[in-house]
Amino acid sequence: MPVGIIGHHHCNAHNMGEHHPESPLRMAAIQDQLIRSGLDYVVRQYDATPIDEKLLSLAHDQTYINGIFDNAPIESGDIFRIDDDTCMNAATLNAVLHSAGAVINAVDLVMSKELSSAFCATRPPGHHAEHNKGMGFCFFNNIAIAAAYVQQKYQLERIAIVDFDVHHGNGSEDIVRNVFQKKAQTQDKFLFCSTYQYPFYPFEMQQSDTPPIINTPLPATSKSEDFRHAITTHWLPALEKFKPQFIFISAGFDAHIEDEMSQLSLTEADYRWVTDKLKIIANKYSEGRIVSSLEGGYALSALGRSVVAHINGLIGN
C-alpha cells in the first residue's frame, strides 16, 4: 500500500504576522523539497476536509471550543489573540478545521487500507493545545483528537502517540492524563512518549518512565547520540510492552541543528532513524498503521529536507 500526504491550501491563509516563525512559508518549503526529491510522484496526495466540529469534543472542553468559534475574526485585518505567540486572523478558523480534519482523513484512509501510513502537511500545529486552552501556535490538538477518534470509531484497544518536537507536547500529555485516563472507555488505552529540550518552552513538565506518560527531556546541546539513546532506552521498551495497534506521530523538526528555535543538534538522519524505529514497531503490532502530523520546524530548508527523510522512512525507501 502507498503512503499518503494530506494537506490543503486553506492552511496557508492562516498568518500570525510577517516575522512569526509559524509561517505559511513552511508549507511551500515542504512542497519544494517533495518536488526536488521526486517524492511527489511516489506518494498519493489528498486534499483535507474540515473536521466535523462535534469531534473536537473528543479531546477538548466544549466551553473552550465555543470560545474559539465565537471569537474567530470575520473581517480582514481583525485579530484575536490566544496568547502572546498565538493569534487568529479571518482565515485561521478555516485553516484550523482543515488541519484537524487532515488527521481524521488520514485515519480513515489508513484504516480502510487505502494507505499504509500518512503524513499530514498542515498548519497550524496542535500538540501544545490542552483540553481547555490553546497556546504555543496551537488551537486544537489535531493528534489527540484523531487518537480518540480511531479508538472510538474503530474500537482499537491500544493507541500510541509519540512526539519528537524540540518542545514538549504538553497539550497531548494533558489530554491523555486529564481526559482519556479519566474516562472508563479510554482509560489505559493510550501511551504518550515525548522527547524534547529541557529547560525550554513550555517549561512545566517532568521526566517520566511510568505509562501512560514517557517523558525524556534532553539537555541543551544534546546531539544525535543523546536523542537516539533516549528513544532506545525509554520509548522503544515502553512501546514493545504496550504493543500499539495504531501509532500517531507529532512530527516536530525544530530540534534540527540549523533551526534557531532550539539548541539541540539533530539532522535529517536522526528523523529518518526514529521513523525507521517506529515503523518496525508499527509493522510488528499495528499492521504498519502510522499517521504523522507536522508540529514544529522553522528553518525552512532543514524543515523540507527533514520531512522528506521522515516520509522516506514511512515508505521504507
Secondary structure, DSSP 8 states (H G I E B T S, - for coil): --EEEEE-GGGGS----TT-SS-THHHHHHHHHHHHHTGGGTSEEEE-----GGGGGGTS-HHHHHHHHHH---STT--EEEETTEEE-TTHHHHHHHHHHHHHHHHHHHHTTS-SEEEE--SS--TT-BTTB-BTTBSS-HHHHHHHHHHHHH--S-EEEEE--SS--HHHHHHHHHTGGGSTTTTT-EEEEEEEESS-TT-----EEETTEEEEEE-TT-BHHHHHHHIIIIIHHHHHHH--SEEEEEE--TTBTT-TT-S-BB-HHHHHHHHHHHHHHHHHHSTT-EEEEE----SHHHHHHHHHHHHHHHHT-
